[in-house]
Structures are given as C-alpha cells and as structure tokens.
C-alpha cells in the first residue's frame, strides 16, 4: 500500500530556479571584489553571474503574480561549479548565494506567504573538494575515509590525462564527481544526516539527483528518516522514464515527469519542431493526437492515483533545451503546451524565465540569465496566472486524469466526469477542446459562450475553435 504523499502537492504550482542565473542583488560579497560575468552575456560551462538567494526573495511578488506557490532550487550548497552539482560542503549554502543566513531568510519569507521550497539533493556523488575525498587524496590508502568511496587502485589521479584511470568510481566516468560508497555505514549516516538537517531547518521537499544510480535500500532509509521529521515533505526523484520500482510507497512520492513534458511539446509543435537535441529519454519527434494520448495513458497507467497526483510535471529544465527553443519560437504553441501541463494531475513546474520568453537551447544555453533590466521578449505572466486560477476553479484537474480523443489531425477533445465511470459523458463534467492547427478552425459541438478558460478565439456563428486555440467548459 502506498504511504501517504504530502497533501499540499495537489495544489502546488512549482517554479524551478537556477540560482546563479535568476537574480543578482549585490547584497552578497560587496567587500569581496568577486570577478563575475556581465549579467545577460552568453553562459559558458564555467561562468559565474552572481545570482543569489536574496534575489529570489526580491522576486517573490513576481512569482505570486504568476500563481506560483512553491519553488524548486537547483543545488545551493558549497561547490566550485556554477550549477553546484559538485558539492564540497553539504551543510553550508554557497557564500556566493548568501550562505546559510540567506536560505533561512528565504525560507521565512516563503512560509510567511504560504509558499513551499524544495531543494536539490546530490547524494550519489560529491566533488573532488569534498572533505573526505580530499583527505583520501592527501593520504591515499592510509586515509580513514578510503571506504567512503569505491577505490580501484592507488595512487589516485583526480586530474587524469587522456586514457589514464583515475582510480575510483565516479559519475559517468567524470573524475570531478567521485561516487559515494553507499554500502559503507558512515556514508549512509552522513548523507541521511544532511537530509534531516535541512528538513529540520525548514525546507519542504527534496528533489533527488540521479537516484537510479543509488541503491534502493538507501532511499528506503531516506524516506523513513525525513518523513519521521515531517510527514508532509515531498520527495521527488529524477527519473526520466518508467519509475514504478521507486514509486511503491517506500521511496519517492513522485518523479520528474519528463514524459508529460516532451509529449506535450511535441504535440503542440505539430510540424514546427526543433529536433536537433538528441536524448532517448526526452525524444523530440512529431507526435499526432493518438501518439500523444497513448503516451499519457501509458504514463498514468503505470502508477496509482496518489502517485500521479504527486508527480512533478515539467516541459523543460536546466538539462534540456527550453520549450520555446524546441517550438522554434512559436509562443502560441508554447501556451498550448503549458495548458496541457496544467490540465494534468500532478504539480506543474515552470522553468524560470518561461514567462518572459526565454528560449535558450542545449545546456549551458538553457541556463541563461533572467533579463530583469531588459525589455522582455514575451509576457506570459497573465496567461500563466489564468492557468493557475483554472486549477483552483476546477480542483478536479489536480487529482483526476482527463479522458482524451483525437479530433482529425490537429484536434484533441478531453473530458472528465465526477462519476466513478469516467467514460460516461454525463452532466457535471469538465470538457476541453484544443486545436493546434496554425491555419484551420475546428468545429466543436458545445455552447460557445459559457466557457471557464479560453486561449485564442471562438467563432460564435460557426461554432468553431480558431487555429491554435483552447477552450475549457464546466458543464
């Protein structure tokens, strides 16, 4: 039986922030004379721009206008990488972000508004600068911490030349990221103490990096420990595909539901899809209505209702091209894809800058700076706020799966009945019509004027939905 998931997640509207690129206040490091890149220049794998957690606090009014009530931060702990997946101190927020005091202030500011915060936990690997690994490098086989890592041979070579073995297991053969030995009890105790420490400090959830590379029994212990502290903590695993073995109720509440994301983007794109990014776990291919519906049915069919309602649904992230890039700049197609995201159970997640038309491609381009001081390419704030309001107005969208049918080549019809028999088209139901065509209207057999949400336009006389339009009814 599935252990209870957090009750607040069904109502969550999540906003993902890459801290170094979101907002720089100038409050951090005023006397340090740090060398930072000019805000807004093209990002590189090693560039630092100086975004900080105080900048997130300054932006909370902006986020609330969108309808956001939960933020998910990419890693914030001490690291020599701008993305901070190379952690060297799990108990300290990076000074470049403002340190622990900045996080405390952010948590207080969020909670005072009834908002939540999810942190990114990297418990598979650390960095070469992590204290235990540094000790191992200095002392070799005599280090008391040699069993914290999976050492193959000495001496270790943390900066190997081409063809040289570094001597230890690391993430994707990157010597900068030594893997923890989770079979070693002190490692497990240390990592679990990190998880509990930040829950006790006030965070509301963990997003877990590459959890499929960590033994499952560790995650079972992880869940027990954090849920003992706060049963309402949200645990999300970064699993890109089918995730049933992690979602039996003893490990995660949900996963990053990329399948909903890429299928929504691909369908909304029609024949205008940028396919240059190649990733089998995020396949960019033209998708017809039946293909989209089959992807939804398969994905939601894998899990019980409680899991479907606890998923983190996202179009894009720091790891893939932005949706607007994949959609070749078609802002209306982006609105259709976002609408599909908000019409599904689970928490919709907006990648920072989506609301202003940010359109970077493959990383690091998708991790560009938020253009606070420039004219925005687009303004989707009101549109996203309308989607958030729709989920409040129709709470059934947050906890039930719509039934879908294709209409011709470019249309979708979805409905949701409150009766147990969802296939029975009776009264008291939600109905959705979507037309992705860029040129042709779509006939709909519904009263035209009595809708609860409209993107695009309706022809009152012809009872037709205009190109690239969506209408939602509550009957």
N, C-alpha and C positions, 0 to 999 in steps of 0.2 A: 504494500500500500504506500502511496506517495505521501511523504511527510509534508506538512503544510508549508506553502510558499507565503511570502510576505503579502499581506492584504492590500498594501498600498500600490503594488506594482501595476495592477489593472488600470489604475488611474494615472499612471506615470507618463509624462511627455519628457523624453530624455534629450539632452543636448551634449554632444561629445566635444571636448576641448583639448586641443594640443597646446599645452600651456606656453611653450616658448614663442608661439606664433599668434596668440589670441589678443593680448592687450598689455602694453608696457606703460607703467605709471610713472616710472622714475623714482619711486619711493624706495626701491631696493638698490643697494650698492652705490648710494650717492657719493660716498667717500672712497670708493674702491677703484675708481677710474677704469672700470672694465672696458675692454675693447669689444664692442658689439657691432653687428652688421646694421646697415641703414634699413630701417623698417620699410618693408614693401619690396625690397630687391629680391631677385630670384633665389630661392633657397638652394643650398647645397647640402650634401650629406653631413658636413661638419660645421655649418654656420649656426651661430647663436644670435638671436634677436632681442632677448631680454624680456619677453613676456613674463608676467609674474602673477601670483595669486591675488594680489591686491587689484590687479586689473580685472580679474573675474568678479570680484566684489563690486567694482565700479560698473560692471556690465549687467548686474542683476535686474535692474529696471528694464533694460533692453530685452533680457531673456523672458521676463514675465510678460512683456507685451506680446511675445510670440506664443505664450501659453506654456512655456517650459516650467516644470516643477521638480526636475531632477537633473543634475549634471554628472557626467562621467568624464573624469580626467585621465588622460594618458599619464604614464608614470611621473611621479613628482619627487621621488627620493633621490639622494645624492648620486650623481652619475657624471661621467665625463662625456656623455653623448647627449645631443640636443633632444633626442626622443626619450632618453632616460630608461631604456630597457637594459642598460649596462649598469646595474645598481652596485654601489660600493658601501652604502650605509642604509639599511632598511629602517632605521629608527630616526633618521633625520631627513626632513624635507630639504631639498637642494637650496643652498643660500641664494642662488640666482633667482629662485622663485619667491624668496622671502623667509625661508626657514619655517620651523615648526609654529612659530607665533603667527605667521601669515595663514597657515592652514587652520589654526584654532579660530582666528578671526573670521575666516571664510565659513567654517562650519557654523559658527554662531549666527552669522549673517543669513545663511541659508535657512537654518532651522527657525529663525525668527520670522521668516516668510512662509513657513510650512513647506520648504523645499528640501530635497534629499541630495546626498553626494555619494558617488561610487568611485572608488579608487582602483587603479590598475595594479594588480599584484603579479610580480615576476618571480615565481617560486621554482621554476625549472632550472634556472641558471643565474649566475651573478656576473660580475665583471672581473677583469684582471686586478683591479684595485680593491676588491673586497678584502677585508682584513684577514680572514682565514686563508684565502688564496695567496695573499701577499706573504703571509707567514710561511706558507708552503714553498713559495718561490725562493725565499731567503734561506730556508733551512733544509729543503729537499726532503729526503726520506726520513730525516730526524724530526721533522715537524710533528707536533702532537695533532695537527689538523690534516694529516695526509689522508685519513679515511673520510674526510668531508667531501672528497672529490674522487672521481674514478680515474686513478693514475695507471697508465700502462707501462711507463718506463721513466727512469731518471737518467740524466738531468732533464728537467722540463725546459721547453723552448716556447715561451709565451709569445714571442715575435719570430716565428719560424720563417725561413726563406722558402722559396718555391720548392715543393717536393719534400720538405722536411716535416717529420711528425712532431707535433707539439708535446706529445707525451701524455695527454689527458683527454677525456671525453668532453666535447663542447657542442653547443647548439649549432646544428647544420655545419659542422666542421670549421666553425669560426673560433679561432683561439682566443679572441677577445671575450668569449662568453663560456667560461668553464661550467659544466653541468654539476649540480649538486648530486651527492650520493644519498638518495632518499632512504636507502636501507640502513643507513647509519643513524642510530637513535638521537645523538646530539644534533644532527642536522634537522631532523624532523621537529625536535623540541624547539630549536631556534626559530624555524620558519613558522611554526604554529604560534609561537610567542609574538612574532611580528603581526600575524593576522589578528590575534586577540587584542594586542596593544592598540591598534588603530581603531578597532571597533569600540573599545573602551574610551577612546579619545573622542568618539562621536560620529565616525563615518557610518553610512547606511548600507554599504554594499561593497563587494569585491568583484571586479572583472578579472578573470584569471587567464594569464598569457600562456599559450601553447600547453594546455593542460593534458592533451593526449600524449605528451612525452614524459609525464609524471605518473608513477604507479597509482592505480586507483585506490589502493588502501590508504594512501596519504590523503586523498581528497575525502575519503570517508571520515578520517580523523579530523580533517579540516572543518568539515560541516558540523561535526559534533561540538568541536571547541567553540566556533563562532556563534552557533545557534544557542549554546548554553549561556553566552553573554547577552545575546539579543536575538530572539527568535524571528524578528522581523528583518534581519539582514538579508539582502538579496545577493545570491551567489550566481554569477554568470560565467560560463566557460567559453573560451574562444575555440569553438568547434565549428568549422565551416560547412560541414555536411551532416549526414545522419549521426545522431548523438544519443541513441537510446540507452546505451550501457552507462552513460553518465547521468541519465535523467530518470532513474528508477526511484528517486526519492532519498537516496542515501549520499548523494554527492552534490550536484548542482540543482538550482531552481530552474534555470534556463540556459540557453546558449545564445551567442551572436548569430541571429537567424539570417545569414547571408543569402540563403536560397530564396527567401521572400524578396530580398533586395535586388539581386541580379535578374530574377524573373520579371519583377515589376518594371525595372528599367528597360529590359529587352522588349517587353510587350509594348510599353508606352512609346518606344522609339520607332516602331514599325520598320520601314526600310531605311531609316536615317540613323544608323547605329555605328559608332566608332568601335571597331573590333580589334584595334591594334594591341590592346592589353591581353596577354595570354596567361590564363590561370585556370586549370581544370576545376578548381573549387569555386571559381567565380566566372563561369563561362559566358562570354558575350557573343550571343548568336541571335539572329532574328527568330522571334517566337510568335506563333499565331495564338489565337484565343484558346484553342483546345490544348496547346502545349503549356500555356500559362496556367490554365485550370488544372491540368494534370500535375504540374509542379506543386501547386497549392494543396491539392488533395493528398498527394504523396507525403508532403512535409507535415501537414497537420494530422494525417493518418498515423504517423509514427508514434505520436505521443498522446497521453491522456489530456483531458481538458485543462487540468491545473498546470501542466507544463506549457501548453500552448498559450495560456494566459500570462505566463511568466517569462516568455521569450523577449529578447532584445532585438527588435526588428529594425533593420537599417538598409538604406540604399547604398551607402558608401562609407568610407572611413579613411584613416591615415594609411591604410595598407593597399588601397585600390584607387584608381582614378576617380575623381569626383563625378557624380552622376551627370552633371551638366556637360562635362567633357565627353563622357560616353554618349550623350544625347546630341553631340555636335552643336551645342549652344542653343538648342530648342527649349526655351524657357517654358512654353506651354506643355511640352512633353514632360518636362521635369515636374510641373504641377500635377499632371496625371499620375506619374509615378509616386509622388508624395501622397496623393489622395489614396492610391491603392495601399500604401503603407499604413495610413491612418484608418483604413476600413477593416484592418485585420486585428484579431485578438493578439495580445502581447503589447509591449511598450514600444511605440515608435521612437526612433532615435534620429535626431537631426545632427549632421556633421557641421561643426562651426563654419559659418560663412555661407552656408546654403541659402540663407535668407537674403543675401546680398549678391548672389550670382557668382560666387567664386567657382572657378572651373579648371583648377589645376589637373594635370594628367598623372601619370605614374609617379610614385614617390621618387624624389622628395617634392615634386611639383605640387602634389595634393596637400602638402603641409605648408602652404604659403601663409603670409601674414594677413590678418584681418584688416581691411582698409578703412580704419576708423576716420581718418582725416582726408579721405578722397571721396569723390562722388561715386556712389555705388552703381555697379553695372545694372543691377535689378533691385527691386524692393519687394520681397515676398513676406514681409512681416504680417501684414493684414491677412494675406492668404493663409499662412500657417496658423495664425490666431483663429481664423474661421474653421480650420480643420480641428484644432484643439477644442473649440467650442462645440463642434459637431459631436465629438466623442463624449462630451459632457451631456449634451442634449439627448444623445442616443447611447446610453451606457451599455446596451446590449452589444454594440460593436466591439467593446473591450473584452467581452468574455464569451462570444459565440462566433463560429465560423460561418461566413456567408456561403450560400449555395450559388454557384456560377454556371452560366451558359454562354456560349458564343452566339453572337448575332452577326451573321455574314463574316466578312474578312476582317472587319475593323471594330466590331462592337462587342461589348460584354453586358450581360444582364445578371445582377446579383440580387438575391432576396434572403431574408432572414425572418422566420416566424417564431413567435414566442411559444407556440405549441411544441410538445415533445416531438411530434412528427414534423421535422423541418421541411420536408418535401411537400407538405400540404400548403398550397397557396391560399391561405385563409386570411381573415382580417387580422388587424393588429400586427403588422409586419413592416419591415424596412425593405425598400426596393431601390436598386441602384442601376442606372444606365450610364455606360461610358462609350464614347465614340472617339477612337484615336485617329481616325482619318483626318488628313490635313486638307482635304478637298470636298468630301461628300457628307451631307447631312445624314442622320439616321432616324428612321421612323420609330416612334415609341407609342405604345398604347396605354397612355396614362393621362390623368388630368394634368394639364400643363402648369397651371399657376400655383398649385398647392404643394410646393416643394420646401425642404428644410435646408438644402445646400445646392448651390449651382456654381459650376465653373464653366465659363463660356456663355453660350446663348441658347435659347429655345425659340422655335418658330411657332407662335400661338395658333396660327391658322392651319399650318400643315402638320401640327403635332410632330415636329421633327427636332432632334437634337443637333445643334450646329457642329461643324468639324472641331475636333479637339475639345470636346465639352463633356461635362459630367453633371448629372442631376441625381439627387437623393430625395426619396419620398418616405414619409412615415404615414402609413395607411391605417 
